Amino acid sequence: MTTKELLYVEDALGHEKFMKCCSKDTAAMLKDASLSAYIESLEKKHEEIYNKFLNLL
C-alpha cells in the first residue's frame, strides 16, 4: 500500500470514528424511541465501516 493510500485509510478511520461517536451521543440524547433506534443503527453501520478500513491495514 502506498503512502497516499495509507493516509486515505487513516483519514477515513478518523471520519468513521467521529461519526460513530456523534451517533452514539445523539442517540443517547433523543427522547423519541424510534428515532433513537435509527441513530443507533447508524452507529453500528459506522462501526462496521470503521472495522473494514481497519482490516485494510
TORDOGU-782592 format. One record per atom (N, C-alpha, C, CB): residue in one letter; atom name; y, x, z. Coordinates in steps of 0.02 Angstrom, whole numbers, plus 50000, padded with zeros to 5 digits. Each point is the difference from the previous one (the first is absolute). Glycine has a CB too. Layout:
residues N
drenlum = A | vodren = CA | yy = Y | xx = X | zz = Z
...
This chain:
residues 57
drenlum = M | vodren = N | yy = 49942 | xx = 50043 | zz = 50000
drenlum = M | vodren = CA | yy = 50058 | xx = 49957 | zz = 50000
drenlum = M | vodren = C | yy = 50062 | xx = 50045 | zz = 50000
drenlum = M | vodren = CB | yy = 49938 | xx = 49906 | zz = 50062
drenlum = T | vodren = N | yy = 50110 | xx = 50077 | zz = 49896
drenlum = T | vodren = CA | yy = 50060 | xx = 50041 | zz = 49995
drenlum = T | vodren = C | yy = 50046 | xx = 49987 | zz = 50060
drenlum = T | vodren = CB | yy = 49991 | xx = 49999 | zz = 49873
drenlum = T | vodren = N | yy = 50058 | xx = 50045 | zz = 50134
drenlum = T | vodren = CA | yy = 50049 | xx = 49992 | zz = 50053
drenlum = T | vodren = C | yy = 50039 | xx = 49935 | zz = 49993
drenlum = T | vodren = CB | yy = 50009 | xx = 50125 | zz = 50007
drenlum = K | vodren = N | yy = 50008 | xx = 49858 | zz = 49931
drenlum = K | vodren = CA | yy = 50037 | xx = 49938 | zz = 49988
drenlum = K | vodren = C | yy = 49959 | xx = 49939 | zz = 50020
drenlum = K | vodren = CB | yy = 50062 | xx = 50056 | zz = 49906
drenlum = E | vodren = N | yy = 49873 | xx = 49946 | zz = 50078
drenlum = E | vodren = CA | yy = 49956 | xx = 49945 | zz = 50019
drenlum = E | vodren = C | yy = 49993 | xx = 49995 | zz = 50075
drenlum = E | vodren = CB | yy = 49938 | xx = 50014 | zz = 49892
drenlum = L | vodren = N | yy = 50056 | xx = 50042 | zz = 50142
drenlum = L | vodren = CA | yy = 49996 | xx = 50000 | zz = 50073
drenlum = L | vodren = C | yy = 50063 | xx = 49972 | zz = 50031
drenlum = L | vodren = CB | yy = 49924 | xx = 50099 | zz = 49995
drenlum = L | vodren = N | yy = 50134 | xx = 49917 | zz = 49977
drenlum = L | vodren = CA | yy = 50063 | xx = 49972 | zz = 50025
drenlum = L | vodren = C | yy = 50002 | xx = 49925 | zz = 49990
drenlum = L | vodren = CB | yy = 50058 | xx = 50108 | zz = 49975
drenlum = Y | vodren = N | yy = 49916 | xx = 49868 | zz = 49969
drenlum = Y | vodren = CA | yy = 49997 | xx = 49929 | zz = 49987
drenlum = Y | vodren = C | yy = 49956 | xx = 49965 | zz = 50052
drenlum = Y | vodren = CB | yy = 50019 | xx = 50021 | zz = 49878
drenlum = V | vodren = N | yy = 49922 | xx = 50007 | zz = 50135
drenlum = V | vodren = CA | yy = 49955 | xx = 49970 | zz = 50049
drenlum = V | vodren = C | yy = 50031 | xx = 50000 | zz = 50069
drenlum = V | vodren = CB | yy = 49901 | xx = 50037 | zz = 49931
drenlum = E | vodren = N | yy = 50131 | xx = 50018 | zz = 50087
drenlum = E | vodren = CA | yy = 50033 | xx = 50004 | zz = 50065
drenlum = E | vodren = C | yy = 50055 | xx = 49947 | zz = 50006
drenlum = E | vodren = CB | yy = 49975 | xx = 50123 | zz = 50005
drenlum = D | vodren = N | yy = 50063 | xx = 49868 | zz = 49943
drenlum = D | vodren = CA | yy = 50053 | xx = 49950 | zz = 49999
drenlum = D | vodren = C | yy = 49970 | xx = 49929 | zz = 50005
drenlum = D | vodren = CB | yy = 50073 | xx = 50077 | zz = 49931
drenlum = A | vodren = N | yy = 49875 | xx = 49911 | zz = 50032
drenlum = A | vodren = CA | yy = 49967 | xx = 49934 | zz = 50002
drenlum = A | vodren = C | yy = 49971 | xx = 49986 | zz = 50069
drenlum = A | vodren = CB | yy = 49974 | xx = 50011 | zz = 49878
drenlum = L | vodren = N | yy = 49997 | xx = 50039 | zz = 50154
drenlum = L | vodren = CA | yy = 49974 | xx = 49991 | zz = 50068
drenlum = L | vodren = C | yy = 50056 | xx = 49980 | zz = 50048
drenlum = L | vodren = CB | yy = 49910 | xx = 50084 | zz = 49976
drenlum = G | vodren = N | yy = 50147 | xx = 49948 | zz = 50017
drenlum = G | vodren = CA | yy = 50057 | xx = 49983 | zz = 50043
drenlum = G | vodren = C | yy = 50024 | xx = 49929 | zz = 49989
drenlum = G | vodren = CB | yy = 50033 | xx = 50119 | zz = 49998
drenlum = H | vodren = N | yy = 49969 | xx = 49860 | zz = 49940
drenlum = H | vodren = CA | yy = 50022 | xx = 49932 | zz = 49984
drenlum = H | vodren = C | yy = 49951 | xx = 49948 | zz = 50028
drenlum = H | vodren = CB | yy = 50056 | xx = 50042 | zz = 49895
drenlum = E | vodren = N | yy = 49880 | xx = 49971 | zz = 50096
drenlum = E | vodren = CA | yy = 49950 | xx = 49953 | zz = 50024
drenlum = E | vodren = C | yy = 49998 | xx = 49996 | zz = 50076
drenlum = E | vodren = CB | yy = 49933 | xx = 50023 | zz = 49898
drenlum = K | vodren = N | yy = 50077 | xx = 50034 | zz = 50134
drenlum = K | vodren = CA | yy = 50002 | xx = 50000 | zz = 50074
drenlum = K | vodren = C | yy = 50060 | xx = 49960 | zz = 50024
drenlum = K | vodren = CB | yy = 49945 | xx = 50113 | zz = 50003
drenlum = F | vodren = N | yy = 50112 | xx = 49895 | zz = 49964
drenlum = F | vodren = CA | yy = 50060 | xx = 49962 | zz = 50017
drenlum = F | vodren = C | yy = 49990 | xx = 49926 | zz = 49990
drenlum = F | vodren = CB | yy = 50070 | xx = 50098 | zz = 49967
drenlum = M | vodren = N | yy = 49900 | xx = 49882 | zz = 49977
drenlum = M | vodren = CA | yy = 49988 | xx = 49929 | zz = 49986
drenlum = M | vodren = C | yy = 49951 | xx = 49970 | zz = 50051
drenlum = M | vodren = CB | yy = 50022 | xx = 50021 | zz = 49878
drenlum = K | vodren = N | yy = 49927 | xx = 50017 | zz = 50141
drenlum = K | vodren = CA | yy = 49952 | xx = 49977 | zz = 50050
drenlum = K | vodren = C | yy = 50035 | xx = 49987 | zz = 50066
drenlum = K | vodren = CB | yy = 49908 | xx = 50063 | zz = 49942
drenlum = C | vodren = N | yy = 50134 | xx = 49984 | zz = 50079
drenlum = C | vodren = CA | yy = 50036 | xx = 49993 | zz = 50064
drenlum = C | vodren = C | yy = 50048 | xx = 49941 | zz = 49998
drenlum = C | vodren = CB | yy = 49990 | xx = 50123 | zz = 50018
drenlum = C | vodren = N | yy = 50046 | xx = 49869 | zz = 49927
drenlum = C | vodren = CA | yy = 50046 | xx = 49943 | zz = 49992
drenlum = C | vodren = C | yy = 49964 | xx = 49934 | zz = 50002
drenlum = C | vodren = CB | yy = 50076 | xx = 50072 | zz = 49933
drenlum = S | vodren = N | yy = 49867 | xx = 49925 | zz = 50034
drenlum = S | vodren = CA | yy = 49960 | xx = 49939 | zz = 49999
drenlum = S | vodren = C | yy = 49976 | xx = 49983 | zz = 50070
drenlum = S | vodren = CB | yy = 49965 | xx = 50024 | zz = 49882
drenlum = K | vodren = N | yy = 50011 | xx = 50026 | zz = 50153
drenlum = K | vodren = CA | yy = 49974 | xx = 49989 | zz = 50068
drenlum = K | vodren = C | yy = 50055 | xx = 49974 | zz = 50046
drenlum = K | vodren = CB | yy = 49915 | xx = 50091 | zz = 49983
drenlum = D | vodren = N | yy = 50143 | xx = 49941 | zz = 50015
drenlum = D | vodren = CA | yy = 50057 | xx = 49980 | zz = 50042
drenlum = D | vodren = C | yy = 50023 | xx = 49930 | zz = 49983
drenlum = D | vodren = CB | yy = 50034 | xx = 50119 | zz = 50009
drenlum = T | vodren = N | yy = 49970 | xx = 49866 | zz = 49927
drenlum = T | vodren = CA | yy = 50023 | xx = 49934 | zz = 49977
drenlum = T | vodren = C | yy = 49952 | xx = 49946 | zz = 50021
drenlum = T | vodren = CB | yy = 50058 | xx = 50053 | zz = 49904
drenlum = A | vodren = N | yy = 49877 | xx = 49959 | zz = 50088
drenlum = A | vodren = CA | yy = 49950 | xx = 49950 | zz = 50018
drenlum = A | vodren = C | yy = 50003 | xx = 49984 | zz = 50075
drenlum = A | vodren = CB | yy = 49926 | xx = 50040 | zz = 49907
drenlum = A | vodren = N | yy = 50089 | xx = 50011 | zz = 50133
drenlum = A | vodren = CA | yy = 50004 | xx = 49990 | zz = 50073
drenlum = A | vodren = C | yy = 50061 | xx = 49958 | zz = 50019
drenlum = A | vodren = CB | yy = 49942 | xx = 50110 | zz = 50016
drenlum = M | vodren = N | yy = 50111 | xx = 49894 | zz = 49945
drenlum = M | vodren = CA | yy = 50062 | xx = 49964 | zz = 50016
drenlum = M | vodren = C | yy = 50000 | xx = 49928 | zz = 49976
drenlum = M | vodren = CB | yy = 50058 | xx = 50108 | zz = 49995
drenlum = L | vodren = N | yy = 49900 | xx = 49876 | zz = 49955
drenlum = L | vodren = CA | yy = 50001 | xx = 49933 | zz = 49971
drenlum = L | vodren = C | yy = 49968 | xx = 49948 | zz = 50045
drenlum = L | vodren = CB | yy = 49996 | xx = 50052 | zz = 49887
drenlum = K | vodren = N | yy = 50034 | xx = 49889 | zz = 50116
drenlum = K | vodren = CA | yy = 49973 | xx = 49945 | zz = 50040
drenlum = K | vodren = C | yy = 49956 | xx = 49954 | zz = 49957
drenlum = K | vodren = CB | yy = 50101 | xx = 50007 | zz = 50074
drenlum = D | vodren = N | yy = 49910 | xx = 49992 | zz = 49861
drenlum = D | vodren = CA | yy = 49960 | xx = 49959 | zz = 49955
drenlum = D | vodren = C | yy = 49932 | xx = 50034 | zz = 49990
drenlum = D | vodren = CB | yy = 50105 | xx = 49956 | zz = 49941
drenlum = A | vodren = N | yy = 49842 | xx = 50010 | zz = 50081
drenlum = A | vodren = CA | yy = 49933 | xx = 50030 | zz = 49999
drenlum = A | vodren = C | yy = 49975 | xx = 50015 | zz = 49930
drenlum = A | vodren = CB | yy = 49975 | xx = 49939 | zz = 50104
drenlum = S | vodren = N | yy = 50038 | xx = 50017 | zz = 49849
drenlum = S | vodren = CA | yy = 49975 | xx = 50012 | zz = 49932
drenlum = S | vodren = C | yy = 50037 | xx = 50058 | zz = 49966
drenlum = S | vodren = CB | yy = 49969 | xx = 49878 | zz = 49991
drenlum = L | vodren = N | yy = 50096 | xx = 50125 | zz = 50021
drenlum = L | vodren = CA | yy = 50039 | xx = 50056 | zz = 49972
drenlum = L | vodren = C | yy = 49980 | xx = 50066 | zz = 50032
drenlum = L | vodren = CB | yy = 50095 | xx = 49921 | zz = 49976
drenlum = S | vodren = N | yy = 49894 | xx = 50077 | zz = 50089
drenlum = S | vodren = CA | yy = 49978 | xx = 50060 | zz = 50036
drenlum = S | vodren = C | yy = 49932 | xx = 50024 | zz = 49974
drenlum = S | vodren = CB | yy = 50064 | xx = 49962 | zz = 50102
drenlum = A | vodren = N | yy = 49891 | xx = 49991 | zz = 49885
drenlum = A | vodren = CA | yy = 49934 | xx = 50018 | zz = 49973
drenlum = A | vodren = C | yy = 50006 | xx = 50032 | zz = 49931
drenlum = A | vodren = CB | yy = 49948 | xx = 49906 | zz = 50066
drenlum = Y | vodren = N | yy = 50098 | xx = 50067 | zz = 49894
drenlum = Y | vodren = CA | yy = 50010 | xx = 50028 | zz = 49933
drenlum = Y | vodren = C | yy = 50027 | xx = 50072 | zz = 50005
drenlum = Y | vodren = CB | yy = 50023 | xx = 49884 | zz = 49954
drenlum = I | vodren = N | yy = 50025 | xx = 50127 | zz = 50090
drenlum = I | vodren = CA | yy = 50028 | xx = 50067 | zz = 50008
drenlum = I | vodren = C | yy = 49947 | xx = 50048 | zz = 50027
drenlum = I | vodren = CB | yy = 50114 | xx = 49951 | zz = 50021
drenlum = E | vodren = N | yy = 49842 | xx = 50024 | zz = 50023
drenlum = E | vodren = CA | yy = 49945 | xx = 50042 | zz = 50024
drenlum = E | vodren = C | yy = 49953 | xx = 50019 | zz = 49943
drenlum = E | vodren = CB | yy = 50008 | xx = 49944 | zz = 50112
drenlum = S | vodren = N | yy = 49981 | xx = 50011 | zz = 49841
drenlum = S | vodren = CA | yy = 49958 | xx = 50016 | zz = 49942
drenlum = S | vodren = C | yy = 50034 | xx = 50055 | zz = 49958
drenlum = S | vodren = CB | yy = 49953 | xx = 49882 | zz = 49999
drenlum = L | vodren = N | yy = 50113 | xx = 50116 | zz = 49997
drenlum = L | vodren = CA | yy = 50036 | xx = 50053 | zz = 49964
drenlum = L | vodren = C | yy = 49992 | xx = 50067 | zz = 50036
drenlum = L | vodren = CB | yy = 50083 | xx = 49915 | zz = 49956
drenlum = E | vodren = N | yy = 49918 | xx = 50082 | zz = 50110
drenlum = E | vodren = CA | yy = 49990 | xx = 50062 | zz = 50039
drenlum = E | vodren = C | yy = 49932 | xx = 50030 | zz = 49984
drenlum = E | vodren = CB | yy = 50074 | xx = 49955 | zz = 50092
drenlum = K | vodren = N | yy = 49875 | xx = 50003 | zz = 49904
drenlum = K | vodren = CA | yy = 49933 | xx = 50025 | zz = 49984
drenlum = K | vodren = C | yy = 49997 | xx = 50028 | zz = 49930
drenlum = K | vodren = CB | yy = 49951 | xx = 49916 | zz = 50078
drenlum = K | vodren = N | yy = 50083 | xx = 50051 | zz = 49876
drenlum = K | vodren = CA | yy = 50002 | xx = 50024 | zz = 49930
drenlum = K | vodren = C | yy = 50032 | xx = 50069 | zz = 49996
drenlum = K | vodren = CB | yy = 50007 | xx = 49881 | zz = 49959
drenlum = H | vodren = N | yy = 50049 | xx = 50129 | zz = 50078
drenlum = H | vodren = CA | yy = 50033 | xx = 50065 | zz = 49999
drenlum = H | vodren = C | yy = 49957 | xx = 50053 | zz = 50035
drenlum = H | vodren = CB | yy = 50112 | xx = 49942 | zz = 50000
drenlum = E | vodren = N | yy = 49850 | xx = 50038 | zz = 50050
drenlum = E | vodren = CA | yy = 49953 | xx = 50047 | zz = 50032
drenlum = E | vodren = C | yy = 49947 | xx = 50023 | zz = 49950
drenlum = E | vodren = CB | yy = 50019 | xx = 49943 | zz = 50112
drenlum = E | vodren = N | yy = 49955 | xx = 50010 | zz = 49848
drenlum = E | vodren = CA | yy = 49950 | xx = 50017 | zz = 49949
drenlum = E | vodren = C | yy = 50030 | xx = 50048 | zz = 49948
drenlum = E | vodren = CB | yy = 49944 | xx = 49889 | zz = 50018
drenlum = I | vodren = N | yy = 50116 | xx = 50097 | zz = 49959
drenlum = I | vodren = CA | yy = 50032 | xx = 50043 | zz = 49951
drenlum = I | vodren = C | yy = 50012 | xx = 50069 | zz = 50029
drenlum = I | vodren = CB | yy = 50055 | xx = 49900 | zz = 49947
drenlum = Y | vodren = N | yy = 49968 | xx = 50102 | zz = 50116
drenlum = Y | vodren = CA | yy = 50011 | xx = 50064 | zz = 50035
drenlum = Y | vodren = C | yy = 49935 | xx = 50041 | zz = 50001
drenlum = Y | vodren = CB | yy = 50091 | xx = 49946 | zz = 50072
drenlum = N | vodren = N | yy = 49855 | xx = 50021 | zz = 49946
drenlum = N | vodren = CA | yy = 49936 | xx = 50036 | zz = 50003
drenlum = N | vodren = C | yy = 49976 | xx = 50024 | zz = 49931
drenlum = N | vodren = CB | yy = 49971 | xx = 49931 | zz = 50099
drenlum = K | vodren = N | yy = 50043 | xx = 50030 | zz = 49849
drenlum = K | vodren = CA | yy = 49982 | xx = 50022 | zz = 49933
drenlum = K | vodren = C | yy = 50039 | xx = 50063 | zz = 49980
drenlum = K | vodren = CB | yy = 49974 | xx = 49881 | zz = 49968
drenlum = F | vodren = N | yy = 50091 | xx = 50120 | zz = 50048
drenlum = F | vodren = CA | yy = 50038 | xx = 50060 | zz = 49984
drenlum = F | vodren = C | yy = 49976 | xx = 50059 | zz = 50043
drenlum = F | vodren = CB | yy = 50099 | xx = 49929 | zz = 49969
drenlum = L | vodren = N | yy = 49885 | xx = 50058 | zz = 50093
drenlum = L | vodren = CA | yy = 49977 | xx = 50053 | zz = 50045
drenlum = L | vodren = C | yy = 49934 | xx = 50030 | zz = 49974
drenlum = L | vodren = CB | yy = 50056 | xx = 49943 | zz = 50097
drenlum = N | vodren = N | yy = 49902 | xx = 50015 | zz = 49875
drenlum = N | vodren = CA | yy = 49936 | xx = 50025 | zz = 49974
drenlum = N | vodren = C | yy = 50008 | xx = 50044 | zz = 49938
drenlum = N | vodren = CB | yy = 49947 | xx = 49897 | zz = 50045
drenlum = L | vodren = N | yy = 50111 | xx = 50100 | zz = 49923
drenlum = L | vodren = CA | yy = 50013 | xx = 50044 | zz = 49943
drenlum = L | vodren = C | yy = 50006 | xx = 50074 | zz = 50021
drenlum = L | vodren = CB | yy = 50057 | xx = 49905 | zz = 49942
drenlum = L | vodren = N | yy = 49960 | xx = 50105 | zz = 50121
drenlum = L | vodren = CA | yy = 50010 | xx = 50068 | zz = 50024
drenlum = L | vodren = C | yy = 49937 | xx = 50031 | zz = 50021
drenlum = L | vodren = CB | yy = 50111 | xx = 49970 | zz = 50036
